[in-house]
Amino acid sequence: MDNPNLWDNDNPYLYTAIITLFDTKTNTVFECVSQNVGFRELSFTSTKVTDDGKYNNDTDYYETVKLNGKRFYIKGVNRHDTDVESGKYISHELYEYDIKLMKQNNINAIRTSHYPNDDYFYYLCDKYGMYVMCESNNESHALYMGKDTVLAKLKTCALTRQSASYERFKNTTCNLFWSIGNESSTGWAERDGDYADSMFAELVEFFKSRDKSRMVHYEGMSGGPKGSTGIDMVSHMYYSPDSLVGYGESDSHMPFILCEYDHAMGNAVGSMKEYWDLIRTYDNLMGGFIWDWVDQSRKIALPENGWNYYGMPYAKTTGINKLDGYYLGYGGDWGDNSGDKNFCMNGLVSADRYPQPEIKEVKYQYRNFLFKSKEEYLSNGNLTVTNETLSDKLSNYDVSWEVTEDGEIIESGIITDEVLAGETKEITVPFTMPKSKVKGAEYFLNISVKTKTATSYSDAGYEVSYDQFPISVKTPKTDTHIEGSDVEIKNTDEGILVSGKNFEFTLNPETAFIENYIYNGKTLLEEGPVPNISRALLDNDNSIHTFVNLRDYITLHSEPEIIKNADGYNIINVTYDVNYLHKKTVEEPETIVMKYIIANDGSVTVRMIFDLTKSNAKKFAKVGNTMILSKDYENITWYGNGDSESYNDRNSYTRVGTYKSSVNDMYYPFPFPQDCGNLTGVRWMAVTNKDNTSAILISGNNNDINTSALHFSAEELNKAKHTKDLSPDEETYVTVDCAVCGTGNASCGFETLPEYRVPNVAYDYTYTITPLSDTTDFMEKSKTYRNRNLSFTEEATVYEVNEEIPDDTDNNTTPGSANPTAAPANTLTPDKITPAVTTLATNTISQVQGLKVKTLKKALKITWNAQDNVTYKIAISTSKAKIKKLRKSDGKSLKGVKIYSSSKATKTIKKLKASKKYFVMVRALSSNGSSYGEWSAIKSEKPSK
């Protein structure tokens, strides 16, 4: 044929060749056969080997591998034949379903790991344009460590299988690479090619002597910079991105491919961006095959009382298989004990082909049209477009742009520039910014590439590529004014009660955690924020080792401290001692400080100061808080990275915008339950009740946060081994984190890259919890707290929580009065509190005498000689030096010293640490605060256990 149409992934043009056997004399036709034929040329440097009988690489330099004269990429997956119901039998329909779903996610290549597939599979790959690494059914994994003689006995068997593979698939267009097998010798060890009686060299030569048009692959002899046995590419499994650089910069320029990478076990697939930034940088890095395509699971009938997830209306299932009444099982679920449990659950799609969350990252990194900017923040519309296809052009698609303002489209248009296959071109997007900009708004430019017409694998309007760019723009700051003067704080038997108009909540007396947050008569928040360092462990969390419930390791350091800052807000300071992996050589415990600013509208701004650096902990799964919302809080809206879950090493696919979901939908049914539903780059997230009459709005303050919302606690997910073991709670478990570890690759490969880990350093972050009944404008409400520096300064006057007055105390009088009705001693609103620190005029009050300290269980009872018409201040500290310093500082507040108030000559201080020495002193003040006496002598005592 002259000038035939060429076949490739983008344009899989096929001809039909017909061969007829007939008698030329009688014209009798005996048989007709047909074969699809695609014209394509794979150009590469074929490896030559040494002639010394060792079959080692003897090629100095390799040209870039090209298809039809152009560099191309292997954007691939490994794939097994597996079906949740029929096992290893795959129907023609399911084969085609797989291929279409791969095409939708920009996957262009398949490694048939580790055996030939049905002939129909190759027919479909020819038809749809999928590049195939055709792997022979050779694997002797258990024998390859130094057992040359045993391996050599397999030569005849291996050659027989390879011959069968060759004869079956030599005429398929999709087959670009022959692979002699998998894991039969140690690919990371450099050795001569005559290893195992030259078996592997002969297997390679078998293909090379018969077929000059295809490359030959075998990871098992890729040790060293160029491998051995005549293979045409070096390949490795689960190398870190940095490990690719040496191959990219090698003098030989030998082609390199990741035959397995980014192990997709459970919630995984971290660092795709790092891989593909390098692959696109070095033209001898061909790409790779993710391990792998589909979870290898079988369905099992639910036991009595097992959770029937697939019977739920929100179940994530394709409907290909009947899963209602079943759960997905793995090794060991049939009484077997020789398997690897859930190590077969490595798919980008579930066993019934439902796409898992991580496939979104794969689709983005495998995209064919890439838009880039030289600027981190756009100052104009100048972009660079790269077309990575071999025969497609940009004008074959609808290409549009839009500018968003706080997630809302304010301007849009189309791009008509032509960018041909393999071309990189500069374009200009003609957007303009509005003259009047919204206060505190963010602006982004979005680019989208969609199909113009329906294709063999998608409908018209299907998005195949996209990119987003933040726009450099100065916007006016949001005018925010928050009042905190109407907040009332009381000490009750149930704990510290905080209340205001339409809201109230309690700080638990034992833990100081917020409980029972009630807004407009409805319980909104049951508990939290609670400090947290763990998630339900991912399959890749091998290096984190264990799940830790941090609350089991923290205790209150002292009673909560109440202060007012310079802006008039009530602030509650809570300090916890932490005994998690504490170093015995360090006397002082680790600490976590929780600070709460309470505003009149019920908003609570939370600041967590987290310092476990004195412990032996090296890293954490996350650092942040957990909260439990009341039942019926189901709907989620957020502004940040979306449109689905993401982790810090798997969020290049995301676009900043406003997204909606539900708590049920944020859960993904990994057959082995683990963490899911994390959101990165969150500016704010709102969780509303089912009828949208009440909401909790969580806003980051000068920092993006990670959030999630599920009907399972992390403990419940971590404990479960299958979805059947779970039972969703009516409550909603919310996480608000300043740092969350990436997903990494540690189930089979390297751990999370250093830049995506959560190291044990000090953390300090803030966010605001706002109760709402109006659920129509979360964006505007969040701006009240976003990009705002609320003061947590402790330079303001300090106010202390008074305990309930003892039963034997006259509660109807106040010192200095005849017999008026006194304000309750436990009320801490500003106009009813005696300040702990005031500049007083003269010393007309006597020094306190007769100080005594009595030991109680985790408490101290303090008494002294009473004086008339005075009130008292009691100072207590574990540091004698600090008590002395306070004595000399005229009563100014001092970190490490707690000050309490009392109207009687007695005070019991509870929740102290047993067997730890405390230093105490007392002073008297006039009832109007105009004068004071000297501090008493210092006494010390240890509470009992």
Disulfide bonds with the S-S distance in Angstrom:
none
